[in-house]
């Protein structure tokens, strides 16, 4: 049963309270009335907003206080009415008078068969003390077909009214075809805005131009707590097994979660979690969303600087899809209920991106709970330090970038224990200072030395269990690691 059918069923069954989460609350007002009407004569309807109060044709001053607005319903005429309230109840999760007013209104509404629909932004939860009193409904973001129809209407209107567009020689259909991937994860209004930007930019350039649409989309996703990454293409020597595996999956977006062990550090021992409950709630929402939308997932583990984060960024380029960073720490707010709302908005936007691959990176997953690891069914991948041959390739890549000339094979032999990030740092410093690369190397302590103990622990954990990012196969047992797996 979709959202529209559920709203219609609740109205038909005379359910007194509905909690409707929507990506765009203004659009949801019309959506609710249309769902109840479904082609029939619309019922008597009152609508409420924080600006106008109840729009019911009365001359009395509007009730802008949420609790007063609820009480006004309880005193309304005894006839069946649909009450649709925009953002009524937002930020009132622990407001006792508001919860009590809702319970009073529930009794009055049920007596006459009326229904009050609270339309709130996606991720906004009802007050916990009365959550069971509501039928809870979530409106999804528009799918590809709906987005294409909305975009087509906008582009057609622009081309019909703009002389510049008419003289561009472009076909509106072609613009929309190229635009569709940039519309995923947006509200209906967002789709229309991005479509308008793309139409204008393309008409002025006299060729299909999606650059402005890409920027507009990134800005809109940022409002949901997501950051669109636009990496430059780079080679990843020593990670061929991982990159080959990733490239086999047909997805429409890559979601990157960096340092996941730190992001959920508040989950606590034995699942007890932090005192606020925010981290536990974030974990629950992530688990549920990944399972419900059948998202692919894999975890990259290794010492610092071994290409984990860069692999996640490059995955989008190889697959030809956007890369979106989900930063759980930035989603935590200072007000009650704010963190819960933010993570739900972010995951709703991610679900709207289509088929998603979630790539989590970590320097160690001891603190990552088993239930989260299971969602990353594409495996745990170990990114180790590069061997001599791969170091030579990395030296060549960064030497070319930084305009350094040397014997890469000799440098590879002299840089045992270097991570890719160490090589990048050495080349960057040498280029910036004009000093010889070997002199710069004397002032660098490589990851293999700094994180020797961490690397040894990860090698022990990976042996016979995790997949090698270099070979794509299970990490082999060695004499040093075999005793830890027996």
RODO-2510 file (C-alpha; in nm, 4 decimals, decimal comma):
residues 486
     n   res          X          Y          Z
     1     x     0,0000     0,0000     0,0000
     2     x     0,1539     0,3316    -0,1053
     3     x     0,1290     0,6589     0,0873
     4     x    -0,1745     0,7856    -0,1037
     5     x    -0,3664     0,4621    -0,0493
     6     x    -0,2754     0,4607     0,3196
     7     x    -0,4033     0,8169     0,3690
     8     x    -0,7263     0,7323     0,1863
     9     x    -0,7728     0,4172     0,3959
    10     x    -0,7126     0,6094     0,7197
    11     x    -0,9720     0,8729     0,6212
    12     x    -1,2221     0,6063     0,5206
    13     x    -1,1654     0,4226     0,8489
    14     x    -1,2177     0,7531     1,0361
    15     x    -0,8734     0,7453     1,1971
    16     x    -0,8480     1,0616     1,4084
    17     x    -0,4728     1,1338     1,3812
    18     x    -0,2247     1,0962     1,0942
    19     x     0,1435     1,1920     1,1138
    20     x     0,2614     1,2603     0,7576
    21     x     0,6341     1,3063     0,6933
    22     x     0,6981     1,4784     0,3612
    23     x     1,0062     1,6034     0,1728
    24     x     0,8068     1,9189     0,0858
    25     x     0,5304     2,0065     0,3303
    26     x     0,3555     2,2585     0,1043
    27     x     0,3159     2,0006    -0,1720
    28     x     0,1959     1,7488     0,0852
    29     x    -0,1045     1,9658     0,1729
    30     x    -0,2493     1,9306    -0,1766
    31     x    -0,1373     1,5675    -0,1892
    32     x    -0,3361     1,4889     0,1268
    33     x    -0,6586     1,6454     0,0013
    34     x    -0,6177     1,4694    -0,3349
    35     x    -0,5579     1,1355    -0,1620
    36     x    -0,8741     1,1694     0,0459
    37     x    -1,0831     1,2942    -0,2442
    38     x    -0,9555     1,0474    -0,5056
    39     x    -1,1854     1,1916    -0,7732
    40     x    -1,4874     1,2320    -0,5450
    41     x    -1,6312     1,5485    -0,3932
    42     x    -1,3778     1,6910    -0,1443
    43     x    -1,4815     1,6880     0,2224
    44     x    -1,5047     1,9938     0,4384
    45     x    -1,1423     2,0932     0,4953
    46     x    -0,9510     2,3220     0,7292
    47     x    -0,5838     2,3969     0,6727
    48     x    -0,3343     2,5437     0,9193
    49     x     0,0055     2,7074     0,8829
    50     x     0,2342     2,8758     1,1376
    51     x     0,1689     3,2064     0,9565
    52     x    -0,2071     3,2128     0,9037
    53     x    -0,3422     2,9721     1,1624
    54     x    -0,6579     2,7809     1,0625
    55     x    -0,7929     2,8898     0,7247
    56     x    -1,1622     2,8354     0,7861
    57     x    -1,3290     3,1571     0,6809
    58     x    -1,3647     3,3002     1,0310
    59     x    -1,2908     3,6580     1,1346
    60     x    -1,1357     3,5705     1,4714
    61     x    -0,7589     3,6175     1,5186
    62     x    -0,5717     3,3038     1,4052
    63     x    -0,4471     3,0476     1,6583
    64     x    -0,0754     3,0403     1,5844
    65     x     0,0233     2,8606     1,9034
    66     x     0,0275     2,4845     1,8257
    67     x    -0,1435     2,3825     2,1488
    68     x    -0,4160     2,6461     2,1026
    69     x    -0,4642     2,5325     1,7445
    70     x    -0,5264     2,1760     1,8608
    71     x    -0,7677     2,2904     2,1296
    72     x    -0,9573     2,4942     1,8695
    73     x    -1,0217     2,1726     1,6796
    74     x    -1,1614     2,0144     1,9931
    75     x    -1,4146     2,2989     2,0111
    76     x    -1,4978     2,2931     1,6382
    77     x    -1,8491     2,2184     1,5061
    78     x    -1,9504     1,8547     1,5368
    79     x    -1,9368     1,7561     1,1714
    80     x    -1,6945     1,5413     0,9768
    81     x    -1,3959     1,7517     0,8694
    82     x    -1,0472     1,6969     0,7290
    83     x    -0,7922     1,9067     0,9182
    84     x    -0,4543     1,9427     0,7448
    85     x    -0,1849     2,1231     0,9428
    86     x     0,1464     2,2298     0,7901
    87     x     0,4389     2,1888     1,0339
    88     x     0,2098     2,1739     1,3359
    89     x     0,3933     1,9666     1,5958
    90     x     0,7452     2,0248     1,4657
    91     x     0,9909     2,0635     1,7524
    92     x     0,7335     1,9686     2,0171
    93     x     0,8477     1,6126     2,0891
    94     x     0,8651     1,6747     2,4654
    95     x     0,5923     1,9392     2,4988
    96     x     0,3509     1,8009     2,7579
    97     x     0,0621     2,0490     2,6986
    98     x     0,0788     1,9822     2,3240
    99     x     0,0658     1,6048     2,3760
   100     x    -0,2271     1,6423     2,6148
   101     x    -0,4121     1,8641     2,3647
   102     x    -0,3617     1,6001     2,0932
   103     x    -0,5138     1,3336     2,3157
   104     x    -0,8135     1,5547     2,3902
   105     x    -0,8604     1,6310     2,0216
   106     x    -0,8318     1,2622     1,9385
   107     x    -1,1400     1,1840     2,1437
   108     x    -1,3412     1,4668     1,9871
   109     x    -1,2283     1,3812     1,6330
   110     x    -1,3097     1,0131     1,6740
   111     x    -1,6596     1,0968     1,7955
   112     x    -1,7529     1,2645     1,4639
   113     x    -1,5239     1,0756     1,2246
   114     x    -1,2915     1,3686     1,1552
   115     x    -0,9206     1,3377     1,0824
   116     x    -0,6304     1,5660     1,1701
   117     x    -0,3234     1,5283     0,9485
   118     x     0,0041     1,6653     1,0840
   119     x     0,2231     1,7427     0,7816
   120     x     0,5853     1,7670     0,8947
   121     x     0,9284     1,7613     0,7248
   122     x     1,0785     1,4195     0,6593
   123     x     1,2485     1,2822     0,9688
   124     x     1,0280     1,4666     1,2191
   125     x     0,8944     1,2225     1,4781
   126     x     0,5736     1,2559     1,6810
   127     x     0,5940     1,3068     2,0574
   128     x     0,7032     0,9699     2,2036
   129     x     0,4315     0,9722     2,4686
   130     x     0,1540     0,9714     2,2052
   131     x     0,3317     0,8208     1,9041
   132     x     0,1060     0,5157     1,9183
   133     x    -0,2006     0,7394     1,8659
   134     x    -0,0946     0,8267     1,5092
   135     x    -0,1072     0,6458     1,1804
   136     x     0,2384     0,7322     1,0498
   137     x     0,2917     0,7856     0,6773
   138     x     0,6052     0,8875     0,4855
   139     x     0,5927     1,0405     0,1394
   140     x     0,8833     0,9307    -0,0820
   141     x     1,0833     1,1521    -0,3117
   142     x     0,9718     1,1403    -0,6761
   143     x     1,0962     0,8445    -0,8800
   144     x     1,2727     0,8746    -1,2164
   145     x     0,9512     0,8713    -1,4193
   146     x     0,7837     1,1382    -1,2085
   147     x     1,0972     1,3539    -1,2077
   148     x     1,1292     1,3240    -1,5858
   149     x     0,7666     1,4316    -1,6316
   150     x     0,8138     1,7330    -1,4037
   151     x     1,1375     1,8298    -1,5777
   152     x     0,9830     1,7860    -1,9223
   153     x     0,7017     2,0248    -1,8353
   154     x     0,9479     2,2892    -1,7099
   155     x     1,1804     2,2567    -2,0095
   156     x     0,8902     2,2597    -2,2569
   157     x     0,7481     2,5766    -2,0998
   158     x     1,0854     2,7495    -2,1208
   159     x     1,1403     2,6548    -2,4835
   160     x     0,7890     2,7685    -2,5714
   161     x     0,8388     3,1132    -2,4173
   162     x     1,2093     3,1913    -2,4717
   163     x     1,3453     3,3185    -2,8012
   164     x     1,6980     3,2223    -2,6966
   165     x     1,5823     2,8645    -2,6401
   166     x     1,4025     2,8521    -2,9745
   167     x     1,7137     2,9702    -3,1564
   168     x     1,9469     2,7282    -2,9765
   169     x     1,8563     2,4381    -3,2042
   170     x     1,8250     2,2034    -2,9048
   171     x     1,5481     1,9533    -2,8454
   172     x     1,3813     1,9692    -2,5013
   173     x     1,3567     1,5886    -2,4914
   174     x     1,7342     1,5555    -2,5259
   175     x     1,7930     1,7955    -2,2376
   176     x     1,5611     1,5971    -2,0102
   177     x     1,7262     1,2677    -2,1061
   178     x     2,0648     1,4022    -1,9989
   179     x     1,9149     1,5691    -1,6931
   180     x     1,7471     1,2651    -1,5343
   181     x     2,0509     1,1419    -1,3316
   182     x     2,0821     1,4866    -1,1720
   183     x     1,7243     1,4816    -1,0428
   184     x     1,7546     1,1855    -0,8088
   185     x     1,7263     1,2642    -0,4384
   186     x     1,5407     1,5935    -0,4944
   187     x     1,1912     1,7067    -0,4007
   188     x     0,9394     1,7880    -0,6711
   189     x     1,0167     2,1583    -0,6303
   190     x     1,3889     2,0814    -0,6423
   191     x     1,3420     1,8856    -0,9645
   192     x     1,1672     2,1828    -1,1227
   193     x     1,4410     2,4233    -1,0115
   194     x     1,7258     2,2076    -1,1419
   195     x     1,5385     2,1500    -1,4690
   196     x     1,4951     2,5246    -1,5142
   197     x     1,8656     2,5861    -1,4481
   198     x     1,9658     2,3162    -1,6990
   199     x     1,7285     2,4470    -1,9651
   200     x     1,8546     2,8041    -1,9393
   201     x     2,2240     2,7035    -1,9291
   202     x     2,1865     2,4704    -2,2265
   203     x     1,9943     2,7247    -2,4369
   204     x     2,2535     2,9961    -2,3765
   205     x     2,5438     2,7603    -2,4543
   206     x     2,3587     2,6199    -2,7585
   207     x     2,4586     2,2748    -2,6401
   208     x     2,3511     2,0453    -2,3595
   209     x     2,5146     2,1820    -2,0442
   210     x     2,4627     1,9999    -1,7141
   211     x     2,7302     2,1833    -1,5123
   212     x     2,4863     2,4319    -1,3591
   213     x     2,2379     2,1544    -1,2870
   214     x     2,5097     1,9585    -1,1093
   215     x     2,5956     2,2558    -0,8880
   216     x     2,2299     2,3279    -0,8086
   217     x     2,1684     1,9660    -0,7177
   218     x     2,4728     1,9570    -0,4887
   219     x     2,3469     2,2657    -0,3063
   220     x     2,0033     2,1111    -0,2585
   221     x     2,1434     1,7812    -0,1286
   222     x     2,3571     1,9806     0,1142
   223     x     2,0395     2,0984     0,2869
   224     x     1,9775     1,7312     0,3755
   225     x     2,3240     1,7011     0,5308
   226     x     2,4885     1,5398     0,2266
   227     x     2,7981     1,6588     0,0409
   228     x     2,8502     1,5792    -0,3255
   229     x     3,2135     1,4862    -0,3940
   230     x     3,3677     1,5755    -0,7296
   231     x     3,7096     1,4044    -0,7343
   232     x     3,9697     1,4195    -1,0071
   233     x     4,0503     1,0824    -1,1652
   234     x     4,3612     0,9153    -1,0191
   235     x     4,5247     0,5751    -1,0439
   236     x     4,5114     0,3441    -0,7407
   237     x     4,8061     0,1036    -0,7659
   238     x     4,7788    -0,1880    -0,5258
   239     x     4,4001    -0,1752    -0,5065
   240     x     4,3150    -0,3457    -0,8374
   241     x     4,1115    -0,6268    -0,6821
   242     x     3,8868    -0,3798    -0,5032
   243     x     3,8357    -0,1465    -0,7987
   244     x     3,7566    -0,4376    -1,0303
   245     x     3,4939    -0,5705    -0,7866
   246     x     3,3289    -0,2329    -0,7381
   247     x     3,3045    -0,1711    -1,1119
   248     x     3,0824    -0,4780    -1,1566
   249     x     2,7785    -0,3378    -0,9748
   250     x     2,5171    -0,1309    -1,1620
   251     x     2,4320     0,1459    -0,9161
   252     x     2,3057     0,5023    -0,9512
   253     x     2,5030     0,6593    -0,6664
   254     x     2,7897     0,5911    -0,4267
   255     x     2,7524     0,6967    -0,0625
   256     x     3,0762     0,7346     0,1313
   257     x     3,0896     0,7111     0,5127
   258     x     3,4383     0,8079     0,6310
   259     x     3,5901     0,6758     0,9562
   260     x     3,2756     0,4909     1,0466
   261     x     3,4246     0,3635     1,3721
   262     x     3,4450     0,7220     1,4988
   263     x     3,1039     0,8208     1,3656
   264     x     2,9325     0,5540     1,5764
   265     x     3,1722     0,5646     1,8698
   266     x     2,8823     0,6619     2,0970
   267     x     2,7094     0,3310     2,0271
   268     x     2,8907     0,1973     2,3313
   269     x     2,9708    -0,1431     2,4663
   270     x     2,7189    -0,4237     2,4328
   271     x     2,4870    -0,1877     2,2474
   272     x     2,4232     0,0335     2,5492
   273     x     2,5106     0,3457     2,3549
   274     x     2,5456     0,7072     2,4589
   275     x     2,3209     0,8641     2,7183
   276     x     2,1295     1,0742     2,4652
   277     x     2,0329     0,7798     2,2458
   278     x     2,1276     0,9754     1,9323
   279     x     2,3950     0,7346     1,8077
   280     x     2,1700     0,4341     1,8612
   281     x     1,8950     0,6082     1,6665
   282     x     2,1329     0,6925     1,3803
   283     x     2,2478     0,3326     1,3630
   284     x     1,8906     0,2050     1,3620
   285     x     1,7892     0,4387     1,0781
   286     x     2,0936     0,3411     0,8703
   287     x     2,0312    -0,0304     0,9218
   288     x     1,6641    -0,0026     0,8349
   289     x     1,7195     0,2107     0,5242
   290     x     1,9978    -0,0089     0,3875
   291     x     1,7836    -0,3181     0,4327
   292     x     1,4584    -0,1686     0,3033
   293     x     1,6171    -0,0287    -0,0133
   294     x     1,8539    -0,3238    -0,0636
   295     x     2,1638    -0,1103    -0,0771
   296     x     2,4984    -0,2641    -0,1641
   297     x     2,7647    -0,2093     0,1000
   298     x     3,1311    -0,2763     0,1664
   299     x     3,3807    -0,1708     0,4325
   300     x     3,7384    -0,0681     0,3561
   301     x     3,9813    -0,1181     0,6455
   302     x     4,3500    -0,0392     0,6638
   303     x     4,6209     0,1840     0,8077
   304     x     4,5969     0,5572     0,7357
   305     x     4,6940     0,6741     0,3889
   306     x     4,6422     0,3437     0,2074
   307     x     4,3785     0,4704    -0,0381
   308     x     4,0557     0,3838     0,1394
   309     x     3,8904     0,7244     0,1078
   310     x     4,0246     0,7770    -0,2418
   311     x     3,8854     0,4373    -0,3463
   312     x     3,5387     0,5447    -0,2328
   313     x     3,5666     0,8707    -0,4275
   314     x     3,7017     0,7037    -0,7408
   315     x     3,4245     0,4409    -0,7317
   316     x     3,1755     0,6991    -0,8544
   317     x     3,3988     0,7992    -1,1448
   318     x     3,4460     0,4387    -1,2518
   319     x     3,0742     0,3707    -1,2333
   320     x     2,9769     0,7043    -1,3874
   321     x     2,7585     0,8035    -1,0905
   322     x     2,7712     1,0770    -0,8236
   323     x     2,9570     1,0292    -0,4957
   324     x     2,7794     1,1620    -0,1867
   325     x     2,9427     1,1841     0,1556
   326     x     2,7311     1,1040     0,4618
   327     x     2,8888     1,2630     0,7706
   328     x     2,7001     1,1362     1,0749
   329     x     2,8789     1,3748     1,3087
   330     x     2,7530     1,6791     1,1181
   331     x     2,3952     1,5510     1,1481
   332     x     2,3924     1,5784     1,5256
   333     x     2,2073     1,8848     1,6525
   334     x     2,1819     2,0643     1,9843
   335     x     1,8020     2,0655     2,0177
   336     x     1,5785     1,7812     2,1261
   337     x     1,4762     1,5733     1,8259
   338     x     1,6999     1,7682     1,5852
   339     x     1,9549     1,4884     1,5388
   340     x     1,6861     1,2299     1,4764
   341     x     1,5208     1,4511     1,2147
   342     x     1,8477     1,5235     1,0346
   343     x     1,9549     1,1618     0,9959
   344     x     1,6117     1,0641     0,8639
   345     x     1,6146     1,3466     0,6126
   346     x     1,9610     1,2442     0,4973
   347     x     1,8711     0,8765     0,4596
   348     x     1,5473     0,9673     0,2798
   349     x     1,7518     1,1724     0,0319
   350     x     1,9955     0,8830    -0,0111
   351     x     1,7089     0,6423    -0,0753
   352     x     1,5868     0,8822    -0,3421
   353     x     1,9158     0,8540    -0,5302
   354     x     1,8143     0,5144    -0,6681
   355     x     2,0208     0,1965    -0,6328
   356     x     2,3009     0,2892    -0,3963
   357     x     2,6385     0,1442    -0,3031
   358     x     2,7473     0,2435     0,0486
   359     x     3,1243     0,2422     0,1057
   360     x     3,2423     0,2824     0,4640
   361     x     3,6080     0,3453     0,5433
   362     x     3,7748     0,2688     0,8733
   363     x     4,1130     0,2356     1,0429
   364     x     3,9682    -0,0485     1,2513
   365     x     3,6270    -0,2068     1,2920
   366     x     3,6470    -0,3528     1,6423
   367     x     3,3904    -0,0965     1,7587
   368     x     3,1581    -0,1430     1,4593
   369     x     2,8620    -0,3518     1,5802
   370     x     2,7991    -0,6857     1,4042
   371     x     2,4493    -0,5852     1,2915
   372     x     2,5984    -0,2943     1,0937
   373     x     2,8764    -0,5075     0,9450
   374     x     2,6150    -0,7498     0,8117
   375     x     2,4597    -0,4717     0,6030
   376     x     2,7893    -0,4439     0,4163
   377     x     2,7374    -0,7718     0,2386
   378     x     2,9956    -0,7065    -0,0346
   379     x     3,2647    -0,7752     0,2197
   380     x     3,5272    -0,6231     0,4421
   381     x     3,8306    -0,5275     0,2328
   382     x     4,1820    -0,4854     0,3688
   383     x     4,3868    -0,2026     0,2182
   384     x     4,7479    -0,2699     0,3143
   385     x     5,0646    -0,0728     0,2440
   386     x     5,1785    -0,0962    -0,1206
   387     x     5,4538    -0,3404    -0,2152
   388     x     5,7695    -0,2389    -0,4026
   389     x     5,6128    -0,2610    -0,7493
   390     x     5,3064    -0,0602    -0,6483
   391     x     5,5214     0,1996    -0,4729
   392     x     5,7094     0,2504    -0,7990
   393     x     5,3804     0,3164    -0,9771
   394     x     5,2703     0,5626    -0,7075
   395     x     5,6064     0,7431    -0,7221
   396     x     5,5638     0,7732    -1,0989
   397     x     5,2119     0,9151    -1,0660
   398     x     5,3038     1,1760    -0,8045
   399     x     5,6398     1,2496    -0,9610
   400     x     5,4646     1,3407    -1,2840
   401     x     5,2068     1,5548    -1,0988
   402     x     5,4759     1,7430    -0,9071
   403     x     5,7215     1,7604    -1,1972
   404     x     5,9900     1,5553    -1,0202
   405     x     6,2356     1,3476    -1,2188
   406     x     6,4003     1,0456    -1,0543
   407     x     6,4378     0,6710    -1,0803
   408     x     6,1043     0,5433    -0,9513
   409     x     6,2286     0,1878    -0,9059
   410     x     6,5135     0,3054    -0,6832
   411     x     6,2757     0,5278    -0,4839
   412     x     6,0361     0,2363    -0,4400
   413     x     6,3157     0,0216    -0,2988
   414     x     6,4191     0,3026    -0,0629
   415     x     6,0676     0,3697     0,0660
   416     x     5,9761     0,0458     0,2412
   417     x     5,6837     0,1130     0,4785
   418     x     5,5580     0,4143     0,2840
   419     x     5,1852     0,4512     0,2270
   420     x     5,0513     0,6250    -0,0804
   421     x     4,9911     0,9347     0,1313
   422     x     5,3590     0,9406     0,2373
   423     x     5,4710     0,9364    -0,1252
   424     x     5,2238     1,2117    -0,2133
   425     x     5,3483     1,4222     0,0777
   426     x     5,7146     1,3738    -0,0163
   427     x     5,6546     1,4771    -0,3774
   428     x     5,4409     1,7752    -0,2768
   429     x     5,7028     1,9048    -0,0308
   430     x     5,9861     1,8542    -0,2764
   431     x     5,7958     2,0433    -0,5442
   432     x     5,7031     2,3285    -0,3095
   433     x     6,0520     2,3725    -0,1585
   434     x     6,2697     2,2793    -0,4530
   435     x     6,4664     2,0360    -0,2350
   436     x     6,5801     1,6950    -0,3654
   437     x     6,3248     1,4208    -0,3104
   438     x     6,5674     1,2016    -0,1181
   439     x     6,6461     1,4854     0,1217
   440     x     6,2727     1,5314     0,1846
   441     x     6,2382     1,1572     0,2505
   442     x     6,4842     1,1909     0,5393
   443     x     6,2284     1,4083     0,7173
   444     x     5,9289     1,1770     0,6733
   445     x     5,8344     0,9033     0,9161
   446     x     5,6242     0,6653     0,7090
   447     x     5,2920     0,5091     0,8063
   448     x     5,4637     0,1696     0,8235
   449     x     5,6593     0,3000     1,1229
   450     x     5,4040     0,5315     1,2836
   451     x     5,1189     0,2811     1,2614
   452     x     5,3202    -0,0416     1,2833
   453     x     5,1170    -0,1846     1,5711
   454     x     4,7858    -0,0941     1,4088
   455     x     4,8949    -0,2546     1,0833
   456     x     4,9993    -0,5737     1,2609
   457     x     4,6612    -0,5978     1,4359
   458     x     4,4745    -0,5426     1,1110
   459     x     4,6853    -0,8022     0,9302
   460     x     4,6006    -1,0515     1,2014
   461     x     4,2293    -0,9694     1,1771
   462     x     4,2334    -0,9856     0,7962
   463     x     4,4144    -1,3187     0,7605
   464     x     4,1667    -1,5790     0,6347
   465     x     3,8687    -1,3482     0,6947
   466     x     3,8785    -1,0243     0,4957
   467     x     3,9291    -0,9647     0,1255
   468     x     4,2524    -0,8240    -0,0102
   469     x     4,2073    -0,4932    -0,1944
   470     x     4,5065    -0,5883    -0,4101
   471     x     4,4065    -0,9398    -0,5225
   472     x     4,0299    -0,9424    -0,4674
   473     x     4,0668    -1,2724    -0,2805
   474     x     4,0626    -1,3659     0,0879
   475     x     4,3759    -1,2443     0,2626
   476     x     4,6116    -1,5411     0,2964
   477     x     4,7310    -1,6883     0,6211
   478     x     5,0989    -1,6362     0,6955
   479     x     5,3242    -1,7863     0,9651
   480     x     5,2808    -1,4608     1,1586
   481     x     4,9017    -1,4589     1,1381
   482     x     4,8186    -1,8305     1,1384
   483     x     4,8435    -1,8644     1,5158
   484     x     4,5731    -1,5995     1,5584
   485     x     4,3220    -1,7920     1,3470
   486     x     4,3796    -2,1456     1,4751
***
